[in-house]
């Protein structure tokens, strides 16, 4: 029986992940990309004579990459080398106005406090705690589900924990 042939449009992280999953499932996969190289947001951008990473500043949900490589019979750790950066983002408005953010919430809050004052630092800490609570509520009940849906989320959380869903304000934006 011939293998199913699939075309994946786009060689960004999502397209490459889909291609790996499909190939591991036995499909013949062709990936097409309009840019000169794969990577999507992980690309390099030329600025004058220099190449600058154009992509994400952090790698979140590392487990997604571990599982993707495992399911394809490979090892994420053996396939590429990651280097932990002390500063994960640098924002600059002028020669003197800078804000560095760090993986450590307290260190980032201190930097925010120095730039914008203690009220903003506390707001950042509340935001991080809120984001952590949202993630912990949705991690196994929604994010890791093969076909996430609102009814599936309610079933996964269960009647006893419906209050947890209300606390994460699912119909409110992060801005609010």
C-alpha positions as MATLAB code, in Angstrom:
seq = 'XXXXXXXXXXXXXXXXXXXXXXXXXXXXXXXXXXXXXXXXXXXXXXXXXXXXXXXXXXXXXXXXXXXXXXXXXXXXXXXXXXXXXXXXXXXXXXXXXXXXXXXXXXXXXXXXXXXXXXXXXXXXXXXXXXXXXXXXXXXXXXXXXXXXXXXXXXXXXXXXXXXXXXXXXXXXXXXX';
ca = [
       0.000    0.000    0.000;
       1.486    3.384   -0.984;
       2.315    5.844    1.748;
       0.097    8.896    2.022;
       1.813   11.980    0.581;
       1.421   15.226    2.520;
       2.570   18.744    1.702;
       3.362   21.043    4.636;
       3.362   24.734    3.770;
       5.861   26.690    5.840;
       9.100   25.579    7.476;
       8.673   27.464   10.736;
       8.538   25.634   14.045;
       4.904   24.561   13.582;
       5.429   23.378    9.988;
       8.582   21.450   10.868;
       6.896   19.903   13.925;
       3.930   18.836   11.783;
       6.296   17.377    9.194;
       8.153   15.356   11.842;
       4.878   14.045   13.306;
       3.549   13.076    9.887;
       6.806   11.396    8.846;
       6.914    9.473   12.142;
       3.348    8.322   11.378;
       4.536    6.891    8.051;
       3.575    9.650    5.629;
       5.750   10.845    2.785;
       6.214   14.531    3.631;
       7.209   17.444    1.427;
       7.839   20.786    3.132;
       7.658   23.979    1.061;
       8.938   27.336    2.299;
       8.933   30.721    0.570;
      11.957   32.050    2.499;
      15.529   31.165    1.561;
      15.940   29.021    4.691;
      13.731   27.203    7.188;
      13.031   28.521   10.653;
      10.173   31.003   10.498;
      10.562   33.117   13.635;
      13.801   31.261   14.356;
      15.421   32.949   11.378;
      18.409   35.245   11.259;
      17.977   38.800    9.978;
      20.790   40.679    8.284;
      21.352   44.154    9.724;
      24.185   45.730    7.790;
      27.099   43.311    8.025;
      25.679   41.443   11.005;
      23.299   38.522   11.418;
      20.862   38.966   14.306;
      18.526   36.309   15.665;
      15.055   37.349   14.571;
      13.251   34.779   16.594;
      11.799   34.066   19.967;
      13.632   35.208   23.056;
      12.673   32.190   25.137;
      11.974   28.509   24.658;
       8.804   27.690   26.542;
       7.226   24.292   27.071;
      10.457   22.404   26.479;
       8.512   19.171   26.937;
       6.816   19.745   23.549;
      10.178   19.451   21.785;
      11.284   16.509   23.949;
       8.095   14.586   23.100;
       8.261   15.498   19.405;
      11.819   14.194   19.105;
      11.065   11.103   21.245;
       8.079   10.167   19.064;
      10.294   10.482   15.983;
      12.923    8.203   17.537;
      15.429   10.990   18.218;
      16.695   12.952   21.193;
      16.222   16.694   21.472;
      19.297   16.987   23.731;
      21.499   14.996   21.355;
      20.201   16.817   18.267;
      21.026   20.366   19.268;
      22.782   22.325   21.939;
      20.882   24.926   23.922;
      22.666   27.673   25.805;
      20.929   29.263   28.786;
      21.029   33.049   28.489;
      21.148   35.146   31.643;
      19.349   38.035   29.920;
      16.379   36.751   27.915;
      15.231   40.117   26.539;
      16.718   43.582   26.326;
      14.533   46.588   25.629;
      16.135   49.946   24.842;
      14.482   53.303   24.325;
      17.599   55.429   24.291;
      21.288   55.256   25.175;
      20.405   55.386   28.881;
      16.954   53.786   29.102;
      17.152   49.993   29.100;
      15.204   47.161   30.603;
      16.685   43.691   30.783;
      14.387   40.757   31.578;
      15.562   37.477   33.052;
      14.241   33.924   33.431;
      14.178   34.602   37.175;
      10.956   36.477   38.035;
      12.461   38.259   41.064;
      15.438   39.498   39.042;
      13.125   40.816   36.323;
      10.877   42.451   38.937;
      13.921   44.208   40.417;
      14.865   45.515   36.962;
      11.305   46.720   36.358;
      11.288   48.358   39.779;
      14.500   50.246   38.990;
      13.062   51.466   35.683;
       9.404   52.110   36.527;
       9.042   51.932   40.295;
       7.927   49.403   42.893;
       4.241   49.471   41.900;
       5.083   48.233   38.386;
       7.443   45.608   39.815;
       4.636   44.255   42.011;
       2.292   44.311   38.997;
       4.788   42.213   37.051;
       5.036   39.704   39.908;
       1.213   39.476   40.039;
       1.112   38.983   36.267;
       3.681   36.158   36.482;
       1.801   34.454   39.324;
      -1.448   34.786   37.375;
       0.148   33.350   34.208;
       1.552   30.441   36.233;
      -1.901   29.712   37.671;
      -3.466   29.769   34.211;
      -0.811   27.406   32.881;
      -1.152   24.997   35.816;
      -4.934   24.942   35.384;
      -4.786   24.321   31.628;
      -1.601   22.245   31.252;
      -2.980   18.697   31.390;
      -6.666   19.530   31.058;
      -6.367   21.510   27.805;
      -2.872   22.276   26.441;
      -1.697   18.652   26.302;
      -4.974   17.299   24.951;
      -4.868   15.914   21.393;
      -8.052   17.789   20.441;
      -8.602   20.589   22.959;
     -12.131   21.937   23.233;
     -14.241   23.767   25.811;
     -16.435   20.711   26.573;
     -13.287   18.575   26.855;
     -11.751   21.119   29.210;
     -14.795   21.073   31.489;
     -14.764   17.252   31.501;
     -11.010   17.122   32.213;
     -11.185   19.653   35.034;
     -14.209   17.987   36.583;
     -17.103   19.470   38.461;
     -15.138   19.836   41.702;
     -12.587   22.147   40.046;
     -14.858   24.328   37.909;
     -13.982   27.234   40.224;
     -10.400   26.977   38.968;
     -11.647   27.715   35.441;
     -13.552   30.744   36.682;
     -10.434   32.039   38.466;
      -8.375   32.037   35.259;
     -10.970   34.255   33.508;
     -11.022   32.354   30.196;
     -13.023   35.015   28.356;
     -10.870   37.996   29.432;
      -7.754   39.206   27.636;
      -4.314   39.252   29.300;
      -4.302   43.029   28.854;
      -7.333   43.410   31.128;
];
